[in-house]
Amino acid sequence: MIISKQAWFGFAIGLATPFVFLPLVLLIMSFAFSYDFSFFWHQFTTSSLYASKYLSLGSIPNLIWFYIFLNREAYSTARGIIMATLALVPFSIYVNFF
């Protein structure tokens, strides 16, 4: 199976988005719960229980990218975003249980 350039582009977007939006999610949570940003960042970096949950919250913007490319009928790019999201699942399971 040959993977197109558009699928690789979607894969790159799908992998980069959670790590770009993770600090934004933690910042929003710090404003919502009236805690300091460093409190949530410390939870993310030290506690595997919270790291998995925060990474899952950081992956939500992948849905936005997916629907944008799906509406533009860029199915290969949307497929790459789904593949990247599925590639993060083993990492999330590993962080959660080990």
N, C-alpha and C positions, 0 to 999 in steps of 0.2 A: 504494500500500500504506500503510495507516494503522498506525502503531506505537502500541501501547497504553501507558497509564501504567505498567503493570507492567513492560513491556519497557524503558522509560526508567529505571525504578527499578533493574532488573537491570544496565542499561548503566552507571549511576552507581556501583553497587557494584563492577562489574567493572573500571572505570577507577580507582577509589579504592583498591581492595585491594592492587594491586602496590606502590603508593607508600606505603601504610601498613605493609605487611609487609616492604618492602625493608630498612629499618633493623633489623628483627627478624632477618631472614635474615643480615645482615652481623654482627649481634651474636652469633648462634649460631655463625657461622663463626669469629669471633674467639675464642670460647671453645674451639671444637673444635681449632683450629690453633695456639692459644696465641700469637696476635698481638693487637696493640692494635686496637680498633675503628677508630681513625683511619687505620690502614694500609689496611683494606679500603675505607673511605669515600673515601680518597684515590685508590685504584685505580678505584673506581666513577666518580668525578668527572673524572678526568684521562685514563684509558685507555679508548678506545672498545672495545677487545677485551674488557675485563672488564665494562664497563657493560652490554653486550648479554647477557652470561652472568648477571650478577647480576639484571638485570631479568627474565630468564626464570625464575630461581629465585623472584623475588618474585611471579610470576604463578601459581605453583602453588596458593596458597590459593583462587584462582578455581575450581579443580576442586571444592574442598570446598563452596563456595557453590553451585556448579552442582548437585551431587548432593543438597544439602539441599533446594533448591527443586524439583528433579526428583522427589524422594520425596514432597514435599508436593503434587505435581501442579500446581505453579505454573509451567506451561510457558512462559508469556510472560516471566516473570522469568528463568528459566533461559536462554531465548533471548537476552535482553538481556546476560547475563553472557558468553555465547559471542560475541556481537557485539563487546563491549568487548575481549575477549581477542584477537579477530581485528583489532580496530582498533589494538592495540599492536604487531602484527607489522610493519607498514611502518616504524614508528619504530625498532624493534629492528634491522631490516635496514639502515636508514639509519645508525644509530649504528655498526653493525658494519662497514660498508663505506666510510663517508665520514668 
